[in-house]
Amino acid sequence: MVLTKMDKEKKWDLKIALYGALIGGGIALLSTLTSLYFSNEDRRYDEKKAILNKKIELIDKTAKNYYQLPGVEEMFNYSFNKNIDTSRRLQENSLDLTPKDYTLSKELSLIRADFFATLLQDQLYFGPKTRNYLDSIESKRELLKIPWWKTPESSYVKLLAIMTSEL
């Protein structure tokens, strides 16, 4: 079969069109992959930024919870002394029995719940140094039978330093 000049030109035009379509498709594919890559990078950056902000928030909350502990101790002492006084007055029959005021107990339970929820979040968001140190604080408290509100200041200063190092 003998191809004429016109047939050769049609074949050439078809090749050019095919190559053009392939190059255009390749450019479109490259463009799509590039935009996906950069959108994923943006999302990763946003996620890292959100985690960093949460860690900073937890350091602040942990510090505030620690510095609230002396007030918690005062509340427990007040509650304890009030109960002793009530008990004495009951023995002397000089006190009418009235329903107990649960405001203080409720406030203490909310503070305790917030305190331990924050420590749990610290363990979730920070690394192994923080988790291990929180476990050691808890072990020391249990061993020495120290209530949670009487944890030594040095423990929390060190905890905050460890958390800051794991940002």
Sequence and secondary structure as in RCSB ss.txt:
>XXXX:A:sequence
MVLTKMDKEKKWDLKIALYGALIGGGIALLSTLTSLYFSNEDRRYDEKKAILNKKIELIDKTAKNYYQLPGVEEM
FNYSFNKNIDTSRRLQENSLDLTPKDYTLSKELSLIRADFFATLLQDQLYFGPKTRNYLDSIESKRELLKIPWWK
TPESSYVKLLAIMTSEL
>XXXX:A:secstr
    HHHHHHHHHHHHHHHHHHHHHHHHHHHHHHHHHHHHHHHHHHHHHHHHHHHHHHHHHHHHHHHHHHHHHHH
HHHHHHHHHHHHHHHHTT S       HHHHHHHHHHHHHHHHHHHHHHHS HHHHHHHHHHHHHHHHHT  GGG
  HHHHHHHHHHHHHT 
